């Protein structure tokens, strides 16, 4: 038998969670750029955002 977890989020809660994840992604991009001179493309940014969003 499998266990199932149901999570109910309001639209406001979901947007706050996305905002937190976007902020984390931007912090990572800033760190990479300022510390190592590495700039991410939009595609790379999307990939990092997807990883953080999991």
N, C-alpha and C positions, 0 to 999 in steps of 0.2 A: 504494500500500500504506500502510495506517495503522499507526502505532506505538501499542502498548498498554502502559500501565504498570500493574502490579498491586502494590498495597500491602497487606501483611498486618499487621494490628494485633491485639494481644491485647486482651481486654476492659479490662485495667488501663491499657494505653497509651491506649486510646480514651477512658476516663474521665478520665485526666490531661489529654488534649487538650481535652476539653469543659470541664474545670475551669479551664484557662488561658483559654479563650475566654469563659467566664462571668465570670471575674475582670476581663478586659479590658472587657467590657460594663459591669460595675459601676463600673469606674474612669471610663469615659466618662460614665455617668449622674451620678456624683459630681461630676465636673468641670462638667458642664452645670448642675447644681443649685447648686453652691457659687459658681461664677463668674458665672452668668447668671440664676440663679433659675428655671431651666427644669426642670420635672418631666416625666418620661415616663410615659405610661400603660403598662399591661401589654402592650398590642398594639404600641406603639412600641418597648418593650423587646425584644419578640420579633423585631421587624424588624431592630433593631440587632444582636441576637445572631445572627440568620441571616446578616447581611452579614459579620460577623466570622468566622463558622463556615465560610464558603466556602473 
